[in-house]
Amino acid sequence: MTDVGSHRVRAGRPALTRLLGSLSPEDFARDHWGHTLHLAPVADRGGDTFDDLFSLDAVDELVSARGLRTPFLRVAKDGSTLPEGAFTSSGGTGAGMPDQVDDSKLLRLFADGATIVLQGLHRTWSPIRVLADDLAADLGSPVQVNAYVTPAANQGFDDHYDVHDVFVLQISGTKRWSLREPVLPQPLRSQPWTDRREEVAAAAQRPAHLETTLEPGDCLYLPRGWVHSARAMGEVSTHLTIGVHAWTLHHLATSALDLLAAGLGVEDGVRRSLPLGVDLSDPDGWHDDVEQVRETLLRRLRELRADELAATLHSRQRGSARPSAVRPLAQVAAAQSLTVDDEIILRPHLVAQLQGKDERVTVTSRVASFTLPASYRPALDLLLEGGPVTVRDLGGAAGLDEDAALQLARGLLTRGIAVVPGSGDGHR
């Protein structure tokens, strides 16, 4: 079986480059990624204020005109998150779900100093979704995006740390940040700051490693574990937090252990029963069995192939996000009107693979898996190169006539594998 991956780092990493300013992605990877702060002021970023991504008007639209529901919004005040009932209600006849954001309740809370937290903006706001898709491709790790909207001279949350890396993008107003070194370097998702409240509180009393005021267009990279708090200054402050869920050696280890556990069934010695009447509270009674299991695990770990581990990790990566959005109605219309002279292109961020076996080729991706005769592989290889290709050339690669080429291309469009170039905001 052979495969061809399509999770390629884009040349120049343009989304990451936009955030870093004059610092190159290569220098960022070497000197900062996962461990060291980086601040890119707006002047160092060419004056880009991120106004194409988000705004106060966007906040108002989301909370008042989009029928937003929890958990896409939280509200915090005086360091604590408020109960959902404080800012949600039913939408009335025909929209009775009780978890809808109530803009009247939210108005009163915000006027009283509460912070609005818009969660999952990589799913609900198109410009941010496109940036998140592109940045995830540049970093090789999944991302999420939240917005924090804080009234003047207020603070939404007490000192804490995150279990994912963060890029902070200041959108409007100014915010004063206090940053302190980790109490636990590079914490895992299973190691939240709430498990170390006393250590975090003690760290917050020590002098800050960095005190800085972010202005619109400033970008701060904050590795996981860094203790921080932020307070709005003289006006409403809005910032985006792009959370980066970096793959770690812990992911490698747990995936390896999963593979070991799944394969132990072939070991005769491991399948046998423990002694009759075994007392599981007394390890001396089954000491030899523990040694046998340990030896078996170590042997199988030494025999574990890197390609097996890569396949497992790639599957996890594929399931960590969606591909770029498609417009279903426009996609069907494009498929119906397609001609052999039209171009199609691989859907961005699809993470597609080809696997060949027994005269068949299977396409596996974030949206679907399907199988075709192996003779179609040259056409699929051409599509997975990532550039626009005419239907005629696509079919020609596999020796198809025009009717068969159109049938293949239309199937790729309706399965969401390919798109027509320029057909949506995520297709560039």
Helices and strands as residue ranges (DSSP letters): E 2-5, H 14-20, H 25-31, E 38-40, G 42-45, H 56-65, E 73-77, E 80-81, G 84-86, E 88-89, E 100-101, H 103-111, E 115-118, H 121-124, H 126-139, E 143-150, E 165-172, E 175-180, G 193-196, H 197-204, E 210-214, E 219-222, E 227-232, E 237-244, H 249-263, G 264-266, H 268-271, G 283-286, H 287-303, H 306-318, H 328-337, E 343-346, E 353-357, E 360-364, E 369-373, G 374-376, H 377-384, E 389-390, H 391-397, H 402-414, E 418-419
